[in-house]
Amino acid sequence: MSIIGPRPLLPEYLPLYSPEQARRHEIRPGVTGWAQTNGRNAISWKKKFELDVWYVDNVSFALDVKILSLTALKVVKREGVNQSDAPGVEVTMPKSDGTN
């Protein structure tokens, strides 16, 4: 595992990946990644996979530094923790079914 890379998911998700989504496994998983800095739990599973694959195609030291900086900012601001930023709504990401 590395610091930057697509966040690892439970093994039960493996059969649900499309061939394009499975590309996220071409690099080591990380503690934080491009999807976490671009929406975290406030975006769909489909968008997370798109962002993970984009990162695989564009990985660089400069991008990793940007992700680390954005991660620190998101944690301090508590952005994207819940699926909705509506006041009083605290719902994290629903389980993926391979289509959402």
C-alpha positions as CSV (number, residue, x, y, z in Angstrom):
1,M,0.0,0.0,0.0
2,S,1.2,3.5,-0.7
3,I,0.1,6.9,0.6
4,I,-1.4,8.0,-2.8
5,G,-3.5,5.7,-5.0
6,P,-7.0,4.4,-5.4
7,R,-8.5,3.6,-2.1
8,P,-8.7,-0.2,-1.6
9,L,-12.2,-1.7,-1.5
10,L,-13.5,-4.9,0.0
11,P,-12.8,-8.1,-2.0
12,E,-16.5,-8.6,-2.4
13,Y,-16.5,-5.8,-5.0
14,L,-14.1,-7.6,-7.4
15,P,-16.7,-9.4,-9.5
16,L,-18.7,-6.1,-9.9
17,Y,-15.9,-4.2,-11.7
18,S,-16.1,-3.6,-15.4
19,P,-12.8,-4.1,-17.3
20,E,-12.3,-0.3,-17.3
21,Q,-13.0,0.0,-13.5
22,A,-10.6,-2.9,-12.8
23,R,-7.8,-0.8,-14.2
24,R,-7.6,0.9,-10.8
25,H,-5.6,-2.2,-9.7
26,E,-2.8,-1.4,-12.1
27,I,-1.1,0.6,-9.3
28,R,-0.8,0.1,-5.6
29,P,-3.8,1.3,-3.5
30,G,-3.3,4.3,-1.3
31,V,-4.6,5.9,1.9
32,T,-5.9,8.9,-0.1
33,G,-6.4,9.4,-3.8
34,W,-7.8,11.6,-6.6
35,A,-11.4,10.5,-5.9
36,Q,-11.1,11.4,-2.3
37,T,-9.9,14.9,-3.2
38,N,-12.7,15.3,-5.7
39,G,-15.8,14.5,-3.8
40,R,-15.0,11.7,-1.3
41,N,-18.4,10.3,-0.2
42,A,-20.4,13.0,-2.0
43,I,-19.9,11.5,-5.4
44,S,-21.2,8.3,-7.0
45,W,-19.3,5.0,-7.2
46,K,-19.2,5.5,-11.0
47,K,-17.5,8.9,-10.7
48,K,-15.1,7.4,-8.1
49,F,-14.0,4.7,-10.5
50,E,-13.7,7.2,-13.3
51,L,-11.4,9.4,-11.1
52,D,-9.4,6.4,-10.0
53,V,-8.8,5.3,-13.6
54,W,-7.9,8.9,-14.6
55,Y,-5.3,8.9,-11.8
56,V,-3.8,5.6,-13.1
57,D,-3.4,7.2,-16.5
58,N,-1.9,10.4,-15.2
59,V,0.1,9.4,-12.1
60,S,3.1,11.7,-11.4
61,F,5.0,13.1,-8.5
62,A,3.5,16.6,-9.0
63,L,-0.1,15.1,-9.0
64,D,0.7,13.2,-5.8
65,V,1.9,16.4,-4.1
66,K,-1.3,18.1,-5.2
67,I,-3.4,15.2,-3.8
68,L,-1.6,15.4,-0.5
69,S,-2.2,19.1,-0.2
70,L,-5.9,18.8,-1.2
71,T,-6.4,15.9,1.2
72,A,-5.1,18.0,4.1
73,L,-7.4,20.8,3.1
74,K,-10.4,18.5,2.8
75,V,-9.8,16.9,6.2
76,V,-9.5,20.3,7.9
77,K,-12.7,21.5,6.2
78,R,-14.5,18.2,6.6
79,E,-15.7,18.4,3.0
80,G,-17.3,15.4,1.3
81,V,-17.5,13.2,4.4
82,N,-21.3,12.7,4.0
83,Q,-23.1,11.8,0.8
84,S,-25.1,15.0,1.2
85,D,-23.9,18.3,2.5
86,A,-27.5,19.2,3.6
87,P,-27.6,20.3,7.3
88,G,-28.4,17.4,9.6
89,V,-27.9,14.7,6.9
90,E,-25.1,12.3,7.8
91,V,-25.2,9.5,5.3
92,T,-21.9,8.0,4.1
93,M,-21.5,6.1,0.9
94,P,-24.0,3.3,0.1
95,K,-22.7,-0.1,-0.8
96,S,-21.8,-0.5,-4.5
97,D,-23.9,-2.9,-6.6
98,G,-21.7,-2.5,-9.7
99,T,-24.1,-0.1,-11.4
100,N,-24.2,2.9,-9.1
